[in-house]
C-alpha cells in the first residue's frame, strides 16, 4: 500500500546530540513537509521541499536541517542548536496541483 | 500572511447528536482551498473534507459537511450522528491556489463524543 513512513515512532536525545528523523514516501509525491506539534497546539512548518535537491525554510527552521537527495526521502535532523526539541514531529507529502497533504504517523522526540 | 483561527479549544457532544466546529481565516487571496483534518488519539492526521473557494456548493462527505461562507471567511464543520470514533482533535487548514501546497493550520478543537 502507498503511504508515508516515519521512523522511529519514539526517539530520545541526550543534551548536545544531533538526531535524525526519517520520512519515506512511496506515493510518488513531489512535495514533502516537516511539521512540529506541541501539546494543545496546531502544526508549525519547519521545512518543506517541492523538488529533489531543493528545500525551503518554514516558520520555525532554526535548529533544524533537512536534505532531499531522493524523491522518496526527506530526513529531518534536530541539531543541538534546537534548545527545546521535545515535541511530536509530523512528515507530510503532496502531489502536484493543489492536492491535500498526506501525513505519516509521526515521531515523538524527548530529551533525556 | 494567511492565518487560521479556531475559537473553540474544546467541545463535547452526545453520541448520535450533531456538533459544529468553527473556523475563520484571513486572506487577501480569491482562489484557495480549505480543509478539515482529524487527529485521533493515535496522532495520525486524517483528511476529513476539502472545499475549493471557487465552488459555491458546500462540500459533504457522509456525516461530515461544511458551511463555507466566503465573504465572512468562515469554514465550519458539521458532524451529524456523532460516533464515539469521532473523538479527536480537529484542525482547520488553508492553502493558497499556487504550486507549493503550503498549508496553514489552526490551533485545533478537541472534540469528545460522550456515550
Interface residues (C-beta under 8 A of the other chain):
Chain A: X31 X33 X40 X41 X42 X43 X45 X48 X50 X88 X90 X92 X94 X96 X98 X99 X100 X101 X102 X103 X105 X106
Chain B: X4 X9 X33 X35 X37 X42 X43 X44 X45 X46 X47 X50 X91 X95 X97 X98 X99 X100 X101 X102 X103 X105 X106 X107 X108
